[in-house]
């Protein structure tokens, strides 16, 4: 493939076609569960370069149909389902969009911002805030994840309750197709009823239908105040009742409602002892609430304190604290965001990003916890997540005296089947916000309706007949799966 590599060097420059040295920053996934081998890492600087790359690779694949060539788009490489790293074949080209990180424009009157796909999420938040505006997507990885990756997996985060997933925050896309053509769809329109919604089709497709190179994003007025509160609850049932009370109390002002199990918080205390942990060691669960107020900080504080007083009177909360400053609020959020960082320090684990109806969450957890304990005595549950939108990170840690690697090797398939069967019984989804990638592609084939899978495969074949873009991710095409 030296002829191909030479043509690609001509497009992006030799300095941005990496074939030698340590490429693990691109070829190993964030959880270190998979490490592939890339034919090359390409770092284009523009949409035109991306289009030329795709067109060149598509032509080469047409001439050499058995060469195994394909393209794997990548943003910040913070994904959790092995969707943006190459396989072990050495025939895949890793297409990194990190150099494409410009903010093209911010339209304050239209409440939109148009950016390249490689922009770091935190930088977009700061750019909006400089204009007294809010870009509402927020998550633990915001300092390194990119908006292109967020769109590719339709990421969720901590403010979905109020603002929705990334799909709801995007008004338009610029996309390079599998044929190397450019769809210029960077509309800032909120109403455009002219046929199929290609934007929503491409968002969440994990780079399998097209390569997102830019987006027009939805902004909101910056709230006058944000307030964070931490509450201890005796059960998930109480947490759900507190959520209902908070919704009635705040309406759209309730922007975040996170739940954290006791063991998840114990892991943070164990592995990050420098973090300030609210002193509620006996509470089975704790809840983190965030509210936005467009009146004043005093009004926000009165509202939050009023909610917690009512919750205490009704016996829903055993203890609570309202952050007195932005610094204290950040400390509370840092505890929550450190849970996924503390878990791998405890050892290899089995992650689940599931959703079930909020009304069924408590019963789901009680039922599934019992089934897991029956199957593997002593298994430890790291249960936390976005209770406000029904999304739990229902993770499974090995028993104390079991080697984590052995636990993973011996029990992962068993645990996944047990959890996903239970999720299905409670009418839920095996992926709420992380996507499918390659890690869950087999499970999707088992738990997704066959009609839905047939439709998804038909779309993949129509838009990417060569199976050039991220093959084997999300859906596998019979006869075209690359090994």
PEUR-V972160 format. One record per run of one state. SS is the DSSP state (helix for helix, strand for strand, loop for the rest). FROM is the first residue (numbers start at 1). LEN is the number of residues. If there is no record, write none. Layout:
ss	from	len
SS	FROM	LEN
SS	FROM	LEN
This chain:
ss	from	len
loop	1	1
helix	2	11
loop	13	1
helix	14	3
strand	17	2
loop	19	5
helix	24	4
strand	28	1
loop	29	6
strand	35	1
loop	36	2
strand	38	5
loop	43	4
helix	47	17
loop	64	6
strand	70	5
loop	75	17
strand	92	5
loop	97	6
strand	103	5
loop	108	4
strand	112	5
loop	117	3
strand	120	1
helix	121	9
loop	130	3
strand	133	2
loop	135	11
strand	146	1
helix	147	6
loop	153	7
helix	160	4
loop	164	2
helix	166	4
strand	170	7
loop	177	5
strand	182	4
loop	186	12
helix	198	5
loop	203	8
strand	211	8
loop	219	1
strand	220	2
loop	222	3
strand	225	9
loop	234	2
helix	236	18
strand	254	8
helix	262	10
loop	272	13
strand	285	9
loop	294	3
helix	297	17
loop	314	5
strand	319	4
loop	323	3
helix	326	12
loop	338	1
helix	339	8
loop	347	2
strand	349	2
loop	351	2
strand	353	3
loop	356	2
helix	358	18
loop	376	4
strand	380	7
helix	387	3
loop	390	1
strand	391	7
loop	398	6
helix	404	22
loop	426	3
strand	429	1
loop	430	1
strand	431	1
loop	432	9
helix	441	7
loop	448	2
helix	450	14
loop	464	5
strand	469	1
loop	470	14
